[in-house]
């Protein structure tokens, strides 16, 4: 499906704050406010995810 879905978030509403608590970072909210696509947001996680995957290798017992 190529349709891009856009949602309007009313950040003044208490219920919408919950997603940002789950995300744990202000950057996520900033990306939504800037109108970033889901793909752009996901790609922004790549550097941190790559670093995590590299770091965890010394703790993984099974591959």
C-alpha positions as CSV (number, residue, x, y, z in Angstrom):
1,X,0.0,0.0,0.0
2,X,1.6,3.3,-1.1
3,X,-0.8,5.5,0.7
4,X,0.9,7.7,3.3
5,X,-1.2,8.3,6.4
6,X,-1.0,11.6,8.2
7,X,-2.5,12.1,11.6
8,X,-3.1,15.4,13.4
9,X,-1.8,15.3,16.9
10,X,-3.1,17.7,19.4
11,X,-0.2,17.8,21.8
12,X,-2.2,19.7,24.4
13,X,-4.4,16.7,25.0
14,X,-3.3,14.5,27.9
15,X,-4.0,11.2,26.0
16,X,-1.6,12.0,23.2
17,X,1.3,12.5,25.6
18,X,1.3,8.8,26.3
19,X,3.0,7.9,23.0
20,X,5.9,10.2,23.8
21,X,6.3,8.6,27.2
22,X,6.5,5.2,25.5
23,X,8.9,6.5,22.9
24,X,11.0,8.0,25.7
25,X,12.6,10.7,23.6
26,X,11.7,14.3,22.5
27,X,13.2,13.6,19.1
28,X,10.1,11.4,18.2
29,X,7.7,14.3,18.9
30,X,9.9,16.7,17.0
31,X,9.9,14.4,13.9
32,X,6.1,14.1,14.0
33,X,5.7,17.9,14.3
34,X,8.0,18.3,11.3
35,X,5.8,16.0,9.3
36,X,8.5,13.2,8.9
37,X,7.2,10.0,7.3
38,X,7.2,6.7,9.1
39,X,10.1,5.6,6.9
40,X,12.1,8.7,7.8
41,X,11.5,8.2,11.5
42,X,12.5,4.5,11.3
43,X,15.7,5.3,9.4
44,X,16.6,7.8,12.1
45,X,16.9,4.9,14.5
46,X,19.5,3.0,12.4
47,X,22.7,4.5,14.0
48,X,21.5,3.7,17.6
49,X,20.2,0.4,16.6
50,X,23.4,-0.6,14.9
51,X,25.4,0.5,17.9
52,X,23.1,-1.6,20.2
53,X,23.4,-4.7,18.0
54,X,27.2,-4.4,18.0
55,X,27.3,-3.9,21.8
56,X,25.0,-6.8,22.6
57,X,27.1,-9.3,20.6
58,X,29.4,-10.0,23.6
59,X,26.3,-10.9,25.7
60,X,24.4,-13.1,23.3
61,X,24.7,-16.8,24.0
62,X,22.9,-18.0,20.9
63,X,22.7,-16.5,17.5
